[in-house]
Amino acid sequence: MVFGGTSRSQATADRLGCKIISNFDGCFKHHCREGRKIYIILDACHIIKLARNALADIGIIKDLNNGTVKWDFIVKLHQIQAKDILHLGNKLKQHHIKWQNHKMKVKIAAQTLSTSVAAAINLLP
C-alpha cells in the first residue's frame, strides 16, 4: 500500500495496526492470509509537496533540533536573485514562490526545498 502522509493516511494506518509516525512499523498483518504482512510505502513525492505546502501556509516550522525553518527565507532568497544582485546556484524562480498554480508538480516542490536552496540561504546574512 502507498500512503501519502496525510492525517487521513496516518489514521488509516493506525486502524490497520501500523505506525507510520512514532516507532515506525511499516507493515500490518493480512486479514485473510495468516503469517502474511502488507507493507506500507510512504509516497515521497506527495510528502515533499505536503512539506512545501505546510511551510508556505504556516510560514514557520521547527526542526528536530528546535531550529527554525521559515518560508520567508525562501522568498527573500528569490528576491535577491531576481534583482540580479547575486545568484547562488539554485533553480529558484517566481513559480517556486507562487507555487499555487503548480501545486501538483513535484519538481517545483523538490527544487524549492532542495539542498541548493538551503545552502544559498545559509550563505545570506
C-alpha positions as CSV (number, residue, x, y, z in Angstrom):
1,M,0.0,0.0,0.0
2,V,1.2,3.5,-0.7
3,F,0.4,6.2,1.8
4,G,0.8,10.0,1.3
5,G,1.4,11.0,4.9
6,T,-1.8,13.0,5.4
7,S,-3.7,12.8,8.7
8,R,-6.2,10.5,7.0
9,S,-3.4,8.2,5.8
10,Q,-2.0,8.2,9.4
11,A,-5.4,7.4,10.9
12,T,-6.0,4.5,8.4
13,A,-2.5,3.0,9.0
14,D,-3.2,3.3,12.8
15,R,-6.5,1.4,12.4
16,L,-4.8,-1.3,10.4
17,G,-2.2,-1.7,13.2
18,C,0.7,0.1,11.5
19,K,2.6,3.0,13.0
20,I,3.9,5.5,10.4
21,I,4.7,8.4,12.7
22,S,6.2,7.2,16.0
23,N,8.1,4.0,16.3
24,F,7.8,3.3,12.6
25,D,6.4,-0.1,11.9
26,G,5.7,-0.2,8.2
27,C,3.6,-3.3,8.0
28,F,0.4,-4.9,9.3
29,K,-1.0,-8.5,9.2
30,H,-3.0,-9.6,6.3
31,H,-6.6,-10.2,7.5
32,C,-7.1,-13.4,5.4
33,R,-3.7,-14.9,4.9
34,E,-2.2,-16.0,8.2
35,G,1.5,-15.2,8.5
36,R,1.4,-12.7,5.6
37,K,2.1,-9.0,6.0
38,I,1.1,-5.9,4.0
39,Y,3.8,-3.3,3.8
40,I,3.2,0.5,3.7
41,I,5.4,2.6,1.5
42,L,5.3,6.3,2.1
43,D,4.8,8.3,-1.1
44,A,7.8,10.6,-1.0
45,C,6.6,12.8,-3.9
46,H,3.3,13.5,-2.1
47,I,5.2,14.2,1.2
48,I,7.5,16.7,-0.4
49,K,4.5,18.6,-1.7
50,L,2.8,18.5,1.7
51,A,6.0,19.8,3.3
52,R,6.3,22.7,0.9
53,N,2.6,23.5,1.3
54,A,2.8,23.4,5.1
55,L,5.8,25.6,5.2
56,A,4.3,28.1,2.7
57,D,0.9,28.2,4.5
58,I,2.1,28.2,8.1
59,G,5.2,30.3,7.4
60,I,7.5,28.7,10.1
61,I,8.3,25.2,11.1
62,K,10.6,24.0,13.9
63,D,13.0,21.1,13.1
64,L,14.0,18.3,15.4
65,N,16.9,20.4,16.8
66,N,14.5,23.2,17.6
67,G,15.9,25.2,14.6
68,T,13.6,27.5,12.6
69,V,12.7,26.9,9.0
70,K,10.9,30.0,7.5
71,W,9.1,30.3,4.2
72,D,10.3,34.0,4.3
73,F,13.9,32.8,3.9
74,I,13.0,31.3,0.6
75,V,11.1,34.4,-0.5
76,K,13.9,36.7,0.4
77,L,16.5,34.5,-1.4
78,H,14.3,34.7,-4.5
79,Q,14.0,38.4,-4.2
80,I,17.8,38.8,-4.0
81,Q,18.3,36.5,-7.0
82,A,15.6,38.2,-9.1
83,K,17.3,41.6,-8.7
84,D,20.4,40.1,-10.3
85,I,22.3,41.1,-7.2
86,L,23.5,37.6,-6.7
87,H,22.6,34.1,-7.9
88,L,23.7,31.2,-5.7
89,G,23.4,28.2,-8.0
90,N,19.8,27.0,-7.5
91,K,16.7,26.9,-9.7
92,L,14.6,29.1,-7.5
93,K,12.2,31.2,-9.7
94,Q,8.9,33.1,-9.3
95,H,6.9,29.9,-9.9
96,H,8.5,28.4,-6.8
97,I,7.3,31.3,-4.7
98,K,3.8,31.4,-6.4
99,W,3.5,27.6,-6.2
100,Q,-0.3,27.5,-6.0
101,N,-0.5,27.3,-9.8
102,H,2.0,24.5,-9.8
103,K,0.9,22.6,-6.6
104,M,0.8,19.2,-8.3
105,K,4.3,19.5,-9.8
106,V,6.7,17.5,-7.6
107,K,9.7,19.1,-9.4
108,I,8.7,22.6,-8.2
109,A,8.3,21.4,-4.6
110,A,11.5,19.5,-4.6
111,Q,13.5,22.4,-6.1
112,T,12.0,24.7,-3.5
113,L,13.1,22.5,-0.6
114,S,16.4,21.5,-2.3
115,T,19.8,21.4,-0.6
116,S,21.0,24.1,-3.1
117,V,18.3,26.5,-1.8
118,A,19.2,25.6,1.8
119,A,22.9,26.2,1.1
120,A,22.1,29.5,-0.6
121,I,20.0,30.6,2.4
122,N,22.9,29.7,4.7
123,L,25.2,32.0,2.8
124,L,23.0,35.0,3.2
125,P,23.4,37.4,6.1
